[in-house]
Amino acid sequence: MQIQGQIVDIPNKRIFSGEITVENGKISSIIEKEHNIRDYILPGFIDSHIHIESSMLVPSEFAKIAVLHGTVATISDPHEIANVLGKEGVYYMIENGKKVPLKFHFGAPSCVPATFFETAGAVIDSEEIKKLMAHPDIYYLAEMMNYPGVLFDDEEVLKKIAWAKHFNKPVDGHAPGLRGEPIKKYISAGISTDHECFTYDEAAEKLSLGMKVIIREGSAAKNFEALIDLLPENYENMMFCSDDKHPDDLILGHINQLCSRAIAKGFDVFKVLQVACVNPVKHYKMDVGLLQENDTADFIVVENLTDFKVKQTYINGELVAENGKSFVQHVDFEKPNNFNTSSKVLNDFKIKSSAKTIRVIEALEGQLITNEIHCTPKIVDGNLVSDVENDVLKMAVVNRYSNAEPAIAFIKNFGLKKGAIASSVAHDCHNIVVVGTSDEEILNAVNLIIENTGGICAVNGNEKKSLALPVAGIMSDQNGWETGRLYQEIDAMAKELGSSLKAPFMTLSFMALLVIPDLKLSDKGLFSGKQFAFTDLEVE
């Protein structure tokens, strides 16, 4: 097979008219040849850190859409399913991913659970990490979220890192806001990347210390604008990722969008493409070709080098997408789950109090971090209730692995004027998280999630919209387009109920993520990320 076009030679920073010959899935030759074809041929895009589960799709369904945008491979942390199903969940993702052409490179989740201040469905300890790291389909130790464990020399944490080093596999980081001496110690432990930087100065400091910074632009956390100006001087040590990408966003675009935005800022195309295509392959020793002779034929054809509209995607020499049509075939898959809680009653969400001031989680648009603010609560008949007028709404996290009393808190900036929204996609343990304008609406939303054994929903009286997620309670059994359509309908309903957040369900899913400061809620109670300890709802 011969393919002609304008060949983008990233290492040598040149573009030339040429022809690529592919034989047996590999590039046998690349020659300069004059022709009239103006399309550009370049290595495929790579998402350098993504939780496939957050697309609400199993890997084989994710692949169908991703290849349309020129994505040929991912660095995938199966942390979400591991928190539900343990290492068997990791193997499920690997095996499902192998059934399609896209090259998924999975890591061993380092923090299952992320903390012991919440209830997960499984535990992966250092002995389990040893077994996973020995597996040929595990490429790295995934994000070390327990940075306090690293800083305070936790024996179990250090064992996990040691096993990664033993098998000569890199260790991914996760240290939002960590600066100064703490980040130096964190890096010295052997941690080589971070995708959690949210300010220019933080990322610059980490780069100066030898850490590789991954620019994240997902459905909730959006750090591209804050960090992208570091690229021209640091392009050899940066990568792009989405981290978490909801299905409706994935349908619109992937890493190609970040390349287009970077080019629009006037950055050098070769530097941008090195970040998007080359650096991940080298850092993680990926099984992905880089448009060189004898490489596997993993490359894309695009119309231009400005908006990167993909005309063709090739993986192992196979045409897997062309002009908006995906050739990735459907494969049947099982639907393992771990959902063991029964329906709740109204009393479960009532909280007696006479407090004058309460701690409130302040959600921030486009960020995973939150603030702790103090507010005067609304009290009716001795119970704390949602204060819709002041946008201080009741929130609950419900244990989905066993019957237990829900944890209650309050949150600002969701903006709901009526109804409630709920989800069992709730990082990291994937218990049920809900925000609502009344206890009755909260109850209805939670019970709808339980009825579906996982999913997302929006409710308002008798009006209900839901997307069932029966695969581990976090992934759909539908294709990406149907999942995306249902998600868009529910997202639209959440906004009709008053939410002004761009991605209310993605933001909601991170409100139980304790390792991202400051104030969060687990199924066991209100938690201060700064103090790394539980804290009281009542201030006085």
N, C-alpha and C positions, 0 to 999 in steps of 0.2 A: 504494500500500500504506500503510495506517495501522496504527500500533502504539501501544497505550495502556499506561500504567504510571506509576509514581512516577519522575519524571525527575530525575536527579542532575546538578545544574548546578554543576560543580566551580569554575569561575572566580568565580561569585557566591556560592558556599557556601550553596546552598539546594536544597531538594527540593520539587517541586510535582507535583500531579496533572496529567498532560498527555497530549498526543497528538502523535506524530511522523508526518509524511507523507514517504514516500520515493518519488521518481520518477527513473527512469534512473540508479539507483545512488547518488543524492545525496539529502540531506535538503532538501526544498523548504520545509518549515515545521515549527516547533515551537510549539504553542499550549497554553495552560493550559486544561484541560478536566476537569470533575469526572466521576469514574467509580468503580467499585468494585474495580478491579484493584490489588492490593497489590504486585505485582512491581516491581522497580526496574530502570530503564534507565540505563546508564552507558557511557562510552567503553570500548572493549576494552582488555585488558591487553597490555603490551609487555615482552618480555624484552630488557633494554638491553645485554646482552652475552652471547652464547652461541656456542659452537662446535657447530653442528648435528651435525657428525660424531661428537661424543661421545655422542650418543644412539644411535649405531650405525645410524642411519637416514638415508637420503637425504632431502632436504628435502620431497619430495612425500609421503613416508610419515610424517615428523615432523608435517606439517601435519594429517594425519588425527586425530592424538591431541591436539595442542595446542589445536585449536579447541574441543574438548570442555570445556576449562578456561577458555574465554573469552579465549584469546590470539589476537589478530588480526594481530600483527606482531612481528618480531624485528629486533634489530641483531645481525647474524651475521658473525663473523670466520671466513672459510674457511681459516684458518691451517693446519689439520691436513692437509687434502687438498692444499694448496699445497706443503707440505713433501714430499709424495709425488709430485705430478704438476705442480708449478709453476703458472703462470698458467692453463694449460688446465684444471687442477682447479678454479680459481676460476670460470671460465666454465661448467664443468659444473654447479656448484652454482647459479649464476644461472639457467641455462636450465632445469634441473630444477625449481627453485622457481617459475618463471613458469607452470608447467603446472597449478598449483593456486591457490586463492583467497588463501591466507594471504600476507601482505605481508612477504616476506623483504627486508631491506635489508643487502646485503653490503658489506663493507669490503675494502680492499686490504691484504693481510697485509704488515706492515712488516718482519718478521724471518724471512725464509726463506733459509737456516736461522736459527734463533734465535742460534746461535753457530757458530763454525767449529771447535769442539771436539767435533763429532759429525758423523756422516754422514747427509745428507739425500738425498732423491731429486731435488731441484731447487734452483735459486737464483733469487730474484727481487731483482734489483739496482735501483738508483735509476732507470735507464732504463725498466725494466719497470714500476716504480711510476708513472712519468710516464704511460705508456700506460694503466695501470689507472685512475689518478685522472681521466683524461680521459673514461673510460667513463661514460655516464649512469646505469648501474645500480650504480655504486660510489659509496657515500655518505660514506665517511670513510676515513682511514688507521687501520688497526686497531692494536691495542695495541703500543706501542713498548717491547718487552721489553728491548731492548739499552740499558738506562739508563746503563751505563758509557760507551757510545758517545756518548750525549747529554752526559754530564758532561765527557767528555774531547774534545769537539768533533770526533768522527769525521766525516770529510768525507762519506762515503757515507750515514751516518745523517742528517746535517743536510740533505743533498740530498733525501732522501725526505720529510722534514718540510716542506721548502721547496716541494715539488711539491703537497703537500696544501694549503698556504697559497695557492699560485698558483691552484688550482681552488676556493678558498674552501670547503674541506671540513674538518671537525674532525679532530683527532688524538687518539686514545685512548691512555691511559697504562697502565703496568704497572710499578709501582715498590714492591714489598713492603718495608716497613720503612724506606723512605728518609725521612729527617728533616733538619731544619736547613737549612744552606746548600745541600747537594746537592738537596733537593727544590725549593728556590727556583729553582735554575738549571734544573732539569728542567721546571718549570712555565713559566719564562720563555722556554723554547725553543718554546712554543706548544702544549704538551700539556695537554688540558683535563679529562680524567677519570682516575679510577683505581678499579679494582674489586678491588685486591689488599690493601686495608687489613685488618689483622687485629687491631688494638687500637683502642680508643676514642680514645686520645690521638693516635695517628697520623692517624686520619681527621679528628679535630677540627683538627689542624694544617693538613692539606691543604685542608680547607674554608675555614679562615681566610685561606689564601693565594689563594683564588679558584678552586680546583680543585673539580670536581663529583665527589662520591663515590658509587659504585655499590655498594649492599649486595648481597653475593653469598651465595647459599645454594644450593649445588649438591649433587651426590652425594658428593663428597669434601670440598671446602672449604666450611665452614659458618661464616660470619661474621655472621649475622643478630643473634644475641644480643649479640655484642660491640659492634655498631655502632648498633642500632636506636634507642637512647635519644638519638641525635643528631637523629633525624627531626623532633621537634616544632619545634625552633629552626632547622632547616636544610632544611626540606622543599622549598624552592624550588630547592635545589642537590643533590638526591639522586635516585637511581633504584634500581630493583631488577633483579637479574639472577640467572641460574643458572650461567652460565659453562660448566659441564659437567654434563649431566643424562643419566644412564643410562636405558635404555628402561623398566625396571621402575618407576623413580621417576616418569618422565614420565606413565605410565599413571595414577598416583595423583593427580597434581596439578602445577601450574606456579606462575605468579606469583600466582594466586588464593590459594594457601596462605600466601604471605608477607603479603598483605593481611589475611587472617583472623588471623594471628598478631599483626600490629601492632594491629588493632582490639581483640584480647583483652587487650592491655596498656593499653587505655584511651585510645589516641591518637585524635585528631580524624579522622573519616572523610574529610573533604575533603582534609586534608593527606596522608593515606595514598594516596588515589586520585590526587592530583597527582603523587606519586612514581611510582606504578604505571602511570599512563595518559598524563599530560600532558607531563611534563618530557622524556621521550625524544623525543617528536614535535617539540618545539621545538628541542631541542639539535641533533638530527641532521637537522632539516628533512625529516622523514619524510612520505611520501605516505599519511598516515593521518588520518581524520577524528576530530574531538574533540567530537562531538555538538553541533555548531553548525549553524545554517541555512547551506545551500550547501556544507557539508562532504560528503565521501564518507560513505556510510552504513556506517561501521564502528563497531558498538556491540554491547553484550551485554545480556541480560535475566537478572537473578539473583533468587533467592527472597528474599534478605535482605542486609543490609550487615554481617553478622557472619561467616558462613562462606563467603559468596560462591558458593553452589552455583549453577552456570550452567544456566539453562533453555534459552536460545537464544543463538547467536552469529551475527551478521550481518557480512559483509564485502562492501563495494561494493553494499550492499542485498540481497545474496544470503544466504539462510538456509543456513549451512554446518554447523550442529550444533544438535541439539535433544534435550533430556532424555536425554543420554548416548549419542546416536546421531550419528555423524559422516556428513555427506553429501559429504565430499571424496572424489572418485573416484580409483580406482587409475589410474596412468599407467605405461606401460612405460618402462624406463630401461636405459641401457647400464651395463657393469661394467668401467670402466677400472681398470688396476692397474699396479703397478711392484714386482714381487717376484722377485728374481733371486739367491737363495741356495739352495744344495743341502743335503741332510740332513747332520747333524753326527754325530760319533762321540764315544765316552765320553772319550777323551783330551783333547778340546777343552775340557772343563770341569774338568780337573785343574790344580791350582796347587801347585807345590813351594815349600816354605817351612819355615824353622825359627824364624820370628819369635816373640818372647815377647809382643808386643802388636800389635794391628792396629787400624786405623781402621774403625769400623762406622757405617753409616747408621742413625740412629734415626728411624723413621717415627712420625708423630704423628697420633692420631685426629682427623679433621675438619680437617686442615691440609695444605697443600702444602709448607710449610716442613719441614725436617728438622734434626736435630742431628747433630753429629759426636761420637761417644763412642769410648772406647778400651777394648778387651776382650782378654782372654787367649784365643787361638784354640785350637780343637781340631785336633790334628794326628794323622793316621793314616797310617802308612807314608810319612812325609815329605810328605804332602799335606794342605793345609788343607781341612777338610770342615765340613759343617753341624753345629753344636752344638745339637741339638734340645732337650736338657735345659735349656739356658740361653737358648733362643730367639735364637741368633745363627746365622742361616741364610745359606747361600750364595745369591748372586744373580748373574745374568749378563745382559748385553745383547749381542745378536747382530745384526750388520749384516745387513739384509734386502735390501740393494741390490746386494751382491756377496759373494763368498766371502772371509771374513776371520776372523781369530782372535777368538773372543768375549772380551769384557772381563769380569773377575770381581771381585766385591766381597762384602761381608757386610752383613746388615741385621737389625735387631731390631724386634720388635713385630708381626711377621706371625703368629707363634704357631703355625705349622703343626707338627703332631706326626708327620705322615706325608705322602707324596706331594709334589706340586708344582703350582703354578699359573703360567700364562704368558699373554702377550698381545702382539699387534702393535699395539694401541692404546697407544702409549707416547710421550707428549708430549716433544719436539715433532717429532722426526724419524720416529717410528713404526717404529723397529727393534723387534726381539723382546726383551721383558723377561720374566725368569723368576725365581721364588724357589722353592727346594725343599729337601727334607730330606736328599736324597742326590744324588750326581752322576748316578746312573741315572735317577732320577725327573725331574731337570732335563732330561736328554737326551730322554727320552720326550715331555715337554711341548713342548720346542722343535721337535722333529721333527713333532709333530702340527700345530703352527701352520704350519710350512713346507709340510706336505702339503695344508693347506687354503688355501694362499696368503693367509694372514691370518686372524686370529680371536682368540678367547680360549678357554682350556681349563683343566680341572683333571684331574689324573691321580693314580692310586694303584695301582701294580701294573698289573693287567689292566683295572682300572676306568678308563674315560675318558669325559669329557663335554666337548663342544666346540660352539662357535658359530662357524660360518664367516663371515668378513667379506670377501667377494670384491671389493667396490667399494673400490678403493685400499688394500685390506688393513685398512680401518678401519670400513666400513659394510656392513650386511647387504643381501642381495637379497630379504629377506622383509618382510612387513608388521610394524608396530610391536608388535602383540599377540603374534605368534609369536616375534619377536625378544626381546620382554620375557619370555616364558615360558621360552625356552631360557636366557636370561641368569639368570633366577631359579634355575633348576636348577643351573647351574654355580656361582653365588654360594653356594647352599645347600651344594653339595659342598665348596667351599673352607672353609666354616665347619665342616662335618663333619670336615674334615681338621685342624681345630684353630684356624683363624684367628678371632680375637676382634674384628677390625676390622668396622665396620658396612658398609663398602664396600671389600672387599679388592682388587677389580679396579680400581676407580677410584683407590685409593691407589697400587696398583702402577703404574698408567699415568703417575703423576707422579714416580716415582723416578728417571727419566732426564731430568727437566726441569731443565737446568743453571742456568737464569736465576732459579730460586727457591732461595735458600740453605737449608741450608748444604752438606751433603754429598750428592752425587748420583753416578750412574754413567751414562756414555755408552758407545757402542760402542767408543770410543777409550780409555776408562779412567776412573778415579776422579777426581772433580772437586770442588774447593772453591769454592762460590759466594761465600764471603766474600773469598777471595784471587783469585777469577776465574781460576783456573789449575788444572792437573792436580796431584794430590797422590799420595803413595805409600800403598799399602795397608798396608805395614809401618811401624809407628812405631819399633820397635827389634827 
